Amino acid sequence: MDVSEILAEHARKQQAITVEKEIPLEVDAGFLTVTDTNPIDEESYKVNLEEYIQSTARDGVQVLISALFSLPTVPSPDGPLAQLPPPTTQLPRAKSLPKPKPLSKWEQFAKAKGISHRKKDRKVWDEEKQQWVNRWGWKGTNKAGEEQWLTEVPQNADIDHDPAKKAREERKARVSKNEKQHEKNMLRAQRAQGSSSAPTDQRKREIDRTLATTRVSTASMGRFDKKLEGEKKLKGVKRKFEAAEVSADTEKLQNMSILSKLDREPATKKAKGGDGVLNVRKAVRAASKGKGSAALAKESGGKKGKKVKR
């Protein structure tokens, strides 16, 4: 009894777990990937493609499983879990690296003068209240001038001088100044990064659009309005008129189209729909010179019933 085929089949199933190739396979357990850089065997590739692909895939999976079983494990309710190491393969980025944020005007000045940045705490100790209070915000120390019960007033102050109101206006002016400086820093950063959609350009387009809308809202459609310095001339839509001189064939076609519309359906039927070429009711009103339908009926009836004397 020849059992060589059975033994060969069993040997193929029980292949060795070690994979030996000319160029060792590169295993990245962190990404669970295996890279095979060996050249393709053209003879085996052409003889049986499926078998060659399965053999190559089997070697890669075997090397990956061997690498996973060599890793340290941790217990879990589902069984031991392997601790994957950090990946070693460097993958390309989907997007370019972000550009460094440009420095603001104050940061540039502080860097040139060697001034170190020190972040202020939100809370500050109030000696009068003997407690920690907010530096800004609700009941902040920046509003102390607005809530003082006693304030020194200079001798040359006006009669209606209000210290609390003045302190409030100064605080709002500081806030407005900070907001404007922040907008300038944002604009400077966008210009440094080469952004085409700057806030000033967008604001300029909005102002031009609003100005154009207000110009055409006047009775003269902006024709006699006072022009501003640097204002662009508004471009309107020009009316298109037909040529004064046309060929005889073109004029004939225009006249025939009007006649065909008149003969297509009765005028009274078109008048009811409101889309006819000739409106009989309008023509009757024009002929009667403002007289109503009752007056026309009376006149027509009187003419019919009038007796002629012989």
Kinemage of the C-alpha trace (Angstrom):
@kinemage 1
@onewidth
@group {chain A} dominant
@subgroup {mainchain}
@vectorlist {calphas} color= white
{ca met a 1} P 0.000 0.000 0.000
{ca asp a 2} L 1.500 3.321 -1.121
{ca val a 3} L 0.911 6.002 1.512
{ca ser a 4} L 3.388 8.565 0.167
{ca glu a 5} L 0.637 10.907 -1.008
{ca ile a 6} L -1.049 10.773 2.394
{ca leu a 7} L 2.220 11.527 4.156
{ca ala a 8} L 2.975 14.393 1.770
{ca glu a 9} L -0.448 15.896 2.393
{ca his a 10} L 0.050 15.562 6.140
{ca ala a 11} L 3.488 17.156 5.892
{ca arg a 12} L 2.065 20.134 4.010
{ca lys a 13} L -0.471 20.633 6.774
{ca gln a 14} L 2.150 20.374 9.493
{ca gln a 15} L 4.663 22.802 8.054
{ca ala a 16} L 7.328 24.187 10.356
{ca ile a 17} L 6.442 27.342 12.263
{ca thr a 18} L 9.782 28.919 11.320
{ca val a 19} L 9.802 30.697 8.005
{ca glu a 20} L 13.176 30.913 6.290
{ca lys a 21} L 13.636 33.249 3.335
{ca glu a 22} L 16.536 34.962 1.649
{ca ile a 23} L 15.429 38.349 2.989
{ca pro a 24} L 13.875 38.179 6.485
{ca leu a 25} L 10.322 39.447 6.764
{ca glu a 26} L 9.812 42.817 8.474
{ca val a 27} L 7.302 42.499 11.307
{ca asp a 28} L 5.586 45.497 12.940
{ca ala a 29} L 3.541 44.055 15.801
{ca gly a 30} L 2.237 47.505 16.734
{ca phe a 31} L 0.392 47.799 13.386
{ca leu a 32} L -0.048 43.982 12.981
{ca thr a 33} L 1.652 44.143 9.601
{ca val a 34} L 4.275 42.045 7.829
{ca thr a 35} L 6.320 43.310 4.862
{ca asp a 36} L 7.842 40.814 2.419
{ca thr a 37} L 10.590 42.400 0.292
{ca asn a 38} L 11.691 39.147 -1.414
{ca pro a 39} L 11.553 39.116 -5.210
{ca ile a 40} L 8.690 37.219 -6.866
{ca asp a 41} L 9.429 33.711 -8.138
{ca glu a 42} L 8.282 34.053 -11.758
{ca glu a 43} L 8.158 30.305 -12.397
{ca ser a 44} L 5.892 29.518 -9.444
{ca tyr a 45} L 3.890 32.667 -10.135
{ca lys a 46} L 3.116 31.623 -13.713
{ca val a 47} L 2.497 27.919 -13.009
{ca asn a 48} L -0.123 28.346 -10.247
{ca leu a 49} L -0.990 31.886 -9.179
{ca glu a 50} L -3.462 30.964 -6.393
{ca glu a 51} L -1.105 28.516 -4.741
{ca tyr a 52} L 1.769 31.008 -4.838
{ca ile a 53} L -0.330 33.784 -3.270
{ca gln a 54} L -1.620 31.428 -0.554
{ca ser a 55} L 1.900 30.244 0.257
{ca thr a 56} L 3.233 33.808 0.526
{ca ala a 57} L 0.285 34.888 2.704
{ca arg a 58} L 0.691 31.828 4.902
{ca asp a 59} L 4.345 32.668 5.580
{ca gly a 60} L 3.483 36.257 6.508
{ca val a 61} L 0.670 35.240 8.875
{ca gln a 62} L 2.862 32.565 10.477
{ca val a 63} L 5.627 35.091 11.204
{ca leu a 64} L 3.089 37.583 12.639
{ca ile a 65} L 1.489 34.951 14.909
{ca ser a 66} L 4.912 33.843 16.150
{ca ala a 67} L 5.746 37.462 16.979
{ca leu a 68} L 2.453 37.920 18.853
{ca phe a 69} L 2.996 34.771 20.964
{ca ser a 70} L 6.401 36.098 21.999
{ca leu a 71} L 4.904 39.291 23.467
{ca pro a 72} L 4.046 39.684 27.167
{ca thr a 73} L 0.425 39.038 28.072
{ca val a 74} L -2.025 40.301 30.670
{ca pro a 75} L -4.988 38.322 32.070
{ca ser a 76} L -8.569 39.331 31.223
{ca pro a 77} L -12.085 37.803 31.474
{ca asp a 78} L -11.802 36.767 27.812
{ca gly a 79} L -8.358 35.204 28.247
{ca pro a 80} L -4.778 36.416 28.004
{ca leu a 81} L -4.229 39.519 25.902
{ca ala a 82} L -0.940 40.427 24.260
{ca gln a 83} L 0.504 43.874 24.938
{ca leu a 84} L 1.360 45.366 21.575
{ca pro a 85} L 4.564 47.396 21.378
{ca pro a 86} L 4.644 50.899 19.877
{ca pro a 87} L 4.566 50.890 16.040
{ca thr a 88} L 7.882 51.165 14.223
{ca thr a 89} L 6.609 51.854 10.693
{ca gln a 90} L 6.506 55.560 9.838
{ca leu a 91} L 3.299 56.313 7.961
{ca pro a 92} L 2.950 59.465 5.807
{ca arg a 93} L 0.793 62.280 7.135
{ca ala a 94} L -2.595 62.907 5.540
{ca lys a 95} L -2.065 66.667 5.861
{ca ser a 96} L 0.968 68.888 6.025
{ca leu a 97} L 2.432 69.962 9.354
{ca pro a 98} L 0.674 72.982 10.879
{ca lys a 99} L 2.563 76.214 10.549
{ca pro a 100} L 3.778 77.821 13.782
{ca lys a 101} L 1.460 80.489 15.122
{ca pro a 102} L 2.942 83.949 14.433
{ca leu a 103} L 3.771 86.110 17.433
{ca ser a 104} L 1.557 89.028 18.352
{ca lys a 105} L 2.891 92.582 18.534
{ca trp a 106} L 3.340 92.382 22.314
{ca glu a 107} L 5.001 88.946 22.108
{ca gln a 108} L 7.477 90.282 19.550
{ca phe a 109} L 8.256 93.269 21.813
{ca ala a 110} L 8.638 91.028 24.889
{ca lys a 111} L 10.946 88.673 22.985
{ca ala a 112} L 13.126 91.564 21.793
{ca lys a 113} L 13.347 93.073 25.301
{ca gly a 114} L 13.768 89.740 27.076
{ca ile a 115} L 10.536 90.047 29.065
{ca ser a 116} L 9.357 86.696 30.434
{ca his a 117} L 5.665 85.894 30.320
{ca arg a 118} L 4.036 85.403 33.696
{ca lys a 119} L 0.433 84.280 33.787
{ca lys a 120} L -1.696 86.132 36.300
{ca asp a 121} L -3.941 84.272 38.709
{ca arg a 122} L -7.677 84.694 38.327
{ca lys a 123} L -8.130 85.266 42.066
{ca val a 124} L -6.533 88.106 44.033
{ca trp a 125} L -6.600 88.842 47.756
{ca asp a 126} L -8.710 91.829 48.805
{ca glu a 127} L -7.353 93.427 51.996
{ca glu a 128} L -10.543 95.370 52.650
{ca lys a 129} L -12.914 92.402 52.323
{ca gln a 130} L -10.345 89.905 53.645
{ca gln a 131} L -11.231 87.334 51.013
{ca trp a 132} L -10.222 86.134 47.553
{ca val a 133} L -12.046 87.966 44.763
{ca asn a 134} L -11.995 87.748 40.982
{ca arg a 135} L -9.452 89.832 39.121
{ca trp a 136} L -12.011 90.409 36.330
{ca gly a 137} L -15.575 89.391 35.568
{ca trp a 138} L -18.380 89.345 38.145
{ca lys a 139} L -17.423 91.509 41.131
{ca gly a 140} L -13.913 91.803 39.722
{ca thr a 141} L -11.270 94.209 40.955
{ca asn a 142} L -11.270 95.935 37.569
{ca lys a 143} L -14.667 97.393 38.575
{ca ala a 144} L -13.476 98.744 41.901
{ca gly a 145} L -13.643 102.355 40.712
{ca glu a 146} L -17.303 101.924 39.780
{ca glu a 147} L -18.400 100.631 43.196
{ca gln a 148} L -16.481 102.940 45.568
{ca trp a 149} L -18.712 104.810 47.992
{ca leu a 150} L -16.189 107.656 48.307
{ca thr a 151} L -14.178 109.082 45.417
{ca glu a 152} L -11.912 112.119 45.276
{ca val a 153} L -13.106 114.676 42.726
{ca pro a 154} L -10.663 117.214 41.219
{ca gln a 155} L -11.361 120.933 41.754
{ca asn a 156} L -11.703 121.712 38.044
{ca ala a 157} L -14.315 118.964 37.489
{ca asp a 158} L -17.727 119.766 36.024
{ca ile a 159} L -20.825 120.069 38.161
{ca asp a 160} L -22.360 116.899 36.690
{ca his a 161} L -19.132 114.891 37.046
{ca asp a 162} L -19.884 111.248 37.893
{ca pro a 163} L -16.794 109.261 39.020
{ca ala a 164} L -18.541 105.892 38.662
{ca lys a 165} L -19.659 106.712 35.135
{ca lys a 166} L -16.163 107.883 34.185
{ca ala a 167} L -14.596 104.694 35.575
{ca arg a 168} L -17.124 102.586 33.644
{ca glu a 169} L -16.384 104.412 30.395
{ca glu a 170} L -12.631 103.983 30.894
{ca arg a 171} L -13.075 100.251 31.507
{ca lys a 172} L -15.195 99.867 28.350
{ca ala a 173} L -12.592 101.835 26.384
{ca arg a 174} L -9.888 99.407 27.560
{ca val a 175} L -12.015 96.443 26.543
{ca ser a 176} L -12.660 97.957 23.112
{ca lys a 177} L -8.934 98.640 22.665
{ca asn a 178} L -8.075 95.040 23.536
{ca glu a 179} L -10.638 93.725 21.050
{ca lys a 180} L -9.222 95.908 18.262
{ca gln a 181} L -5.692 94.758 19.057
{ca his a 182} L -6.886 91.145 18.978
{ca glu a 183} L -8.451 91.662 15.538
{ca lys a 184} L -5.217 93.223 14.264
{ca asn a 185} L -3.223 90.262 15.574
{ca met a 186} L -5.595 87.832 13.853
{ca leu a 187} L -5.303 89.761 10.588
{ca arg a 188} L -1.502 89.856 10.865
{ca ala a 189} L -1.452 86.088 11.503
{ca gln a 190} L -3.622 85.361 8.468
{ca arg a 191} L -1.399 87.511 6.262
{ca ala a 192} L 1.696 85.761 7.588
{ca gln a 193} L 0.188 82.358 6.792
{ca gly a 194} L -0.720 83.477 3.281
{ca ser a 195} L -4.482 83.280 3.719
{ca ser a 196} L -6.414 84.846 0.845
{ca ser a 197} L -9.680 85.316 2.743
{ca ala a 198} L -8.651 88.202 5.005
{ca pro a 199} L -11.365 89.765 7.217
{ca thr a 200} L -10.701 93.240 5.779
{ca asp a 201} L -11.275 92.077 2.203
{ca gln a 202} L -14.503 90.356 3.178
{ca arg a 203} L -15.664 93.423 5.109
{ca lys a 204} L -14.845 95.637 2.115
{ca arg a 205} L -16.960 93.475 -0.199
{ca glu a 206} L -19.870 93.612 2.262
{ca ile a 207} L -19.659 97.416 2.437
{ca asp a 208} L -19.583 97.709 -1.364
{ca arg a 209} L -22.622 95.439 -1.635
{ca thr a 210} L -24.548 97.443 0.982
{ca leu a 211} L -23.637 100.719 -0.701
{ca ala a 212} L -24.828 99.447 -4.074
{ca thr a 213} L -28.147 98.377 -2.527
{ca thr a 214} L -28.729 101.777 -0.916
{ca arg a 215} L -27.857 103.612 -4.134
{ca val a 216} L -30.559 101.942 -6.193
{ca ser a 217} L -33.161 102.442 -3.435
{ca thr a 218} L -33.534 106.170 -4.169
{ca ala a 219} L -36.021 107.649 -6.638
{ca ser a 220} L -33.295 108.449 -9.177
{ca met a 221} L -31.692 104.997 -8.769
{ca gly a 222} L -28.550 106.686 -7.416
{ca arg a 223} L -28.052 108.894 -10.476
{ca phe a 224} L -28.129 112.235 -8.645
{ca asp a 225} L -26.704 111.048 -5.314
{ca lys a 226} L -23.468 112.501 -4.028
{ca lys a 227} L -20.549 110.233 -4.829
{ca leu a 228} L -18.131 109.259 -2.090
{ca glu a 229} L -14.377 109.508 -2.441
{ca gly a 230} L -13.021 106.376 -4.089
{ca glu a 231} L -16.496 105.004 -4.808
{ca lys a 232} L -16.755 102.766 -7.827
{ca lys a 233} L -19.269 103.519 -10.543
{ca leu a 234} L -22.290 101.263 -10.353
{ca lys a 235} L -22.829 99.138 -13.385
{ca gly a 236} L -26.489 98.752 -14.296
{ca val a 237} L -28.219 96.462 -16.754
{ca lys a 238} L -28.524 98.050 -20.160
{ca arg a 239} L -31.831 97.806 -21.985
{ca lys a 240} L -31.709 96.000 -25.273
{ca phe a 241} L -33.709 97.489 -28.154
{ca glu a 242} L -34.412 95.922 -31.489
{ca ala a 243} L -32.744 97.355 -34.531
{ca ala a 244} L -34.530 100.304 -36.147
{ca glu a 245} L -34.005 98.887 -39.632
{ca val a 246} L -34.805 95.269 -40.379
{ca ser a 247} L -35.052 93.294 -43.565
{ca ala a 248} L -38.361 92.817 -45.377
{ca asp a 249} L -38.423 89.094 -44.574
{ca thr a 250} L -37.974 89.762 -40.827
{ca glu a 251} L -40.734 92.389 -40.801
{ca lys a 252} L -43.031 90.042 -42.713
{ca leu a 253} L -42.452 87.259 -40.172
{ca gln a 254} L -43.220 89.610 -37.261
{ca asn a 255} L -46.487 90.786 -38.813
{ca met a 256} L -47.567 87.260 -39.744
{ca ser a 257} L -46.921 86.071 -36.179
{ca ile a 258} L -49.245 88.797 -34.832
{ca leu a 259} L -51.979 87.875 -37.360
{ca ser a 260} L -51.656 84.183 -36.556
{ca lys a 261} L -52.161 84.938 -32.845
{ca leu a 262} L -55.288 86.971 -33.628
{ca asp a 263} L -56.799 84.238 -35.816
{ca arg a 264} L -55.836 81.360 -33.549
{ca glu a 265} L -58.803 81.635 -31.120
{ca pro a 266} L -61.746 84.002 -30.676
{ca ala a 267} L -60.833 87.236 -28.947
{ca thr a 268} L -63.571 86.856 -26.352
{ca lys a 269} L -62.211 83.504 -25.262
{ca lys a 270} L -58.750 84.942 -24.924
{ca ala a 271} L -60.077 87.868 -22.951
{ca lys a 272} L -61.581 85.540 -20.351
{ca gly a 273} L -58.268 83.793 -19.830
{ca gly a 274} L -56.387 87.060 -19.655
{ca asp a 275} L -53.580 85.889 -21.950
{ca gly a 276} L -54.972 86.837 -25.331
{ca val a 277} L -53.497 89.338 -27.755
{ca leu a 278} L -56.663 91.420 -28.044
{ca asn a 279} L -58.699 92.213 -24.932
{ca val a 280} L -62.244 93.046 -26.029
{ca arg a 281} L -63.314 94.462 -22.675
{ca lys a 282} L -60.386 96.856 -22.598
{ca ala a 283} L -61.120 97.909 -26.157
{ca val a 284} L -64.781 98.600 -25.308
{ca arg a 285} L -63.795 100.694 -22.283
{ca ala a 286} L -61.391 102.706 -24.398
{ca ala a 287} L -64.076 103.288 -27.037
{ca ser a 288} L -66.680 104.352 -24.506
{ca lys a 289} L -64.259 106.976 -23.098
{ca gly a 290} L -64.851 106.082 -19.471
{ca lys a 291} L -68.555 105.252 -19.700
{ca gly a 292} L -69.747 102.239 -17.762
{ca ser a 293} L -71.449 99.144 -19.146
{ca ala a 294} L -74.875 100.321 -17.875
{ca ala a 295} L -74.586 103.630 -19.768
{ca leu a 296} L -73.568 101.823 -22.940
{ca ala a 297} L -76.515 99.434 -22.637
{ca lys a 298} L -78.909 102.365 -22.095
{ca glu a 299} L -77.573 104.201 -25.120
{ca ser a 300} L -77.775 101.106 -27.286
{ca gly a 301} L -81.294 100.348 -26.031
{ca gly a 302} L -82.430 103.933 -26.586
{ca lys a 303} L -81.153 103.923 -30.133
{ca lys a 304} L -82.984 100.689 -30.873
{ca gly a 305} L -86.344 101.866 -29.380
{ca lys a 306} L -86.266 105.347 -30.899
{ca lys a 307} L -89.174 105.970 -33.354
{ca val a 308} L -88.594 107.738 -36.577
{ca lys a 309} L -91.124 110.395 -37.463
{ca arg a 310} L -92.375 110.505 -40.961
